[in-house]
Amino acid sequence: MIDQIPPVVPPGRLRELAHPVYDLPGGLLLRPWEASDAPALVAACLDPDVQHWTYPGLLSTAEAEARIAGWRTRRQDEEAAMWAIAPADGGLPVGLIGVRELDLPGGSGEFLYWLLPAGRGSGVMTPAVDRISRWAFEELGLHRLRIIHSVANTASCRTAEKAGFPLEGTMRGALLHADGWHDEHLHARLRTD
Ligand SMILES: CC(C)(COP(=O)(O)OP(=O)(O)OC[C@H]1O[C@@H](n2cnc3c(N)ncnc32)[C@H](O)[C@@H]1OP(=O)(O)O)[C@@H](O)C(=O)NCCC(=O)NCCS
């Protein structure tokens, strides 16, 4: 029976799409990560908030370059799509946003995002989440996107709410952070919202 349900997004769809560049407020844009952006990724790993909430590990410059190359491979393999949030006039990224855990047949994915301290406080992540959500629904064809964050991460909770991801519930003891198990909020937005 289940194989009578067609995939929400046919295989190959993400691979066929160009990696778009989008303008953001504040002279920033969303663009693909480049190998030369590795120092920004190294800096993110050293930021206590990024490390606490998204645990990217500690990366050398060579390891950061390899991770950026890995994101390109994961896009080709239709597992994830990552963007840098970077100054439009050039320079290193101040943040990352992407959709991972891509399930194209099931039509869903999960956001990952962070800003370096220099990028925080301007509210730019809200339009970034909205822009990538519209890409994921309108260009890629997903049905549902989710944001999962620790209940203690108020900034992420507000970002999700303001980007059109209402809170659906609390998942108890759902993710292990450096200081132990955290209850996690589940937020989601549907293509039909
Ligand atoms: C989550 C993150 C992207 C939000 O971006 P930001 O620029 O810091 O947040 P904004 O300035 O847009 O503020 C968003 C809201 O959170 C609130 N907020 C921001 N930092 C806060 C903090 N440390 N504690 C409580 N509230 C905070 C703001 O007051 C604002 O609330 P409002 O809409 O009611 O006015 C950023 O803080 C970050 O990268 N944090 C570290 C990594 C991370 O947590 N990633 C998400 C993992 S799920």
The ligand as an SDF file (V2000), in Angstrom:
LIG
                    3D

 48 50  0  0  0  0  0  0  0  0999 V2000
   19.3480   32.0550   17.6480 C   0  0  0  0  0  0  0  0  0  0  0  0
   19.9850   33.2560   16.9540 C   0  0  0  0  0  0  0  0  0  0  0  0
   20.1970   32.9480   15.4810 C   0  0  0  0  0  0  0  0  0  0  0  0
   18.9800   34.4410   17.0660 C   0  0  0  0  0  0  0  0  0  0  0  0
   19.5340   35.5560   16.4540 O   0  0  0  0  0  0  0  0  0  0  0  0
   19.7110   36.9370   17.2700 P   0  0  0  0  0  0  0  0  0  0  0  0
   20.1750   37.9390   16.2880 O   0  0  0  0  0  0  0  0  0  0  0  0
   20.5380   36.6480   18.4610 O   0  0  0  0  0  0  0  0  0  0  0  0
   18.2450   37.2170   17.7590 O   0  0  0  0  0  0  0  0  0  0  0  0
   17.3760   38.5640   17.5290 P   0  0  0  0  0  0  0  0  0  0  0  0
   18.1830   39.7530   17.8780 O   0  0  0  0  0  0  0  0  0  0  0  0
   16.7650   38.4820   16.1780 O   0  0  0  0  0  0  0  0  0  0  0  0
   16.2660   38.3970   18.6470 O   0  0  0  0  0  0  0  0  0  0  0  0
   15.2140   37.4870   18.5140 C   0  0  0  0  0  0  0  0  0  0  0  0
   14.4100   37.5200   19.7930 C   0  0  0  0  0  0  0  0  0  0  0  0
   15.1370   36.8000   20.8070 O   0  0  0  0  0  0  0  0  0  0  0  0
   15.3850   37.6510   21.9070 C   0  0  0  0  0  0  0  0  0  0  0  0
   16.7310   37.3200   22.3920 N   0  0  0  0  0  0  0  0  0  0  0  0
   17.8750   37.4850   21.7210 C   0  0  0  0  0  0  0  0  0  0  0  0
   18.8970   37.0390   22.4710 N   0  0  0  0  0  0  0  0  0  0  0  0
   18.3570   36.6230   23.6270 C   0  0  0  0  0  0  0  0  0  0  0  0
   18.8930   36.0450   24.8110 C   0  0  0  0  0  0  0  0  0  0  0  0
   20.2130   35.8240   24.9630 N   0  0  0  0  0  0  0  0  0  0  0  0
   18.0480   35.7070   25.8040 N   0  0  0  0  0  0  0  0  0  0  0  0
   16.7110   35.9200   25.6720 C   0  0  0  0  0  0  0  0  0  0  0  0
   16.1450   36.4500   24.5730 N   0  0  0  0  0  0  0  0  0  0  0  0
   16.9640   36.7860   23.5720 C   0  0  0  0  0  0  0  0  0  0  0  0
   15.2720   39.0540   21.3890 C   0  0  0  0  0  0  0  0  0  0  0  0
   14.9070   39.9590   22.4070 O   0  0  0  0  0  0  0  0  0  0  0  0
   14.1760   38.8890   20.3690 C   0  0  0  0  0  0  0  0  0  0  0  0
   12.9180   38.8220   21.0330 O   0  0  0  0  0  0  0  0  0  0  0  0
   11.6490   39.7000   20.5560 P   0  0  0  0  0  0  0  0  0  0  0  0
   11.3320   39.2280   19.1900 O   0  0  0  0  0  0  0  0  0  0  0  0
   10.6160   39.3380   21.5520 O   0  0  0  0  0  0  0  0  0  0  0  0
   12.0960   41.1370   20.5730 O   0  0  0  0  0  0  0  0  0  0  0  0
   21.3440   33.6500   17.6010 C   0  0  0  0  0  0  0  0  0  0  0  0
   21.1170   34.0970   18.9150 O   0  0  0  0  0  0  0  0  0  0  0  0
   22.3620   32.5310   17.6260 C   0  0  0  0  0  0  0  0  0  0  0  0
   23.0040   32.2440   16.6260 O   0  0  0  0  0  0  0  0  0  0  0  0
   22.5270   31.8560   18.7930 N   0  0  0  0  0  0  0  0  0  0  0  0
   23.5360   30.8000   18.9400 C   0  0  0  0  0  0  0  0  0  0  0  0
   23.2360   29.5720   18.0780 C   0  0  0  0  0  0  0  0  0  0  0  0
   21.8200   29.0910   18.2290 C   0  0  0  0  0  0  0  0  0  0  0  0
   21.2270   29.1450   19.2890 O   0  0  0  0  0  0  0  0  0  0  0  0
   21.2710   28.5400   17.0990 N   0  0  0  0  0  0  0  0  0  0  0  0
   19.9380   27.9860   17.1120 C   0  0  0  0  0  0  0  0  0  0  0  0
   19.9630   26.5750   17.5980 C   0  0  0  0  0  0  0  0  0  0  0  0
   18.3210   25.8840   17.6120 S   0  0  0  0  0  0  0  0  0  0  0  0
  1  2  1  0
  2  3  1  0
  2  4  1  0
  2 36  1  0
  4  5  1  0
  5  6  1  0
  6  7  2  0
  6  8  1  0
  6  9  1  0
  9 10  1  0
 10 11  2  0
 10 12  1  0
 10 13  1  0
 13 14  1  0
 14 15  1  0
 15 16  1  0
 15 30  1  0
 16 17  1  0
 17 18  1  0
 17 28  1  0
 18 19  1  0
 18 27  1  0
 19 20  2  0
 20 21  1  0
 21 22  1  0
 21 27  2  0
 22 23  1  0
 22 24  2  0
 24 25  1  0
 25 26  2  0
 26 27  1  0
 28 29  1  0
 28 30  1  0
 30 31  1  0
 31 32  1  0
 32 33  2  0
 32 34  1  0
 32 35  1  0
 36 37  1  0
 36 38  1  0
 38 39  2  0
 38 40  1  0
 40 41  1  0
 41 42  1  0
 42 43  1  0
 43 44  2  0
 43 45  1  0
 45 46  1  0
 46 47  1  0
 47 48  1  0
M  END
$$$$
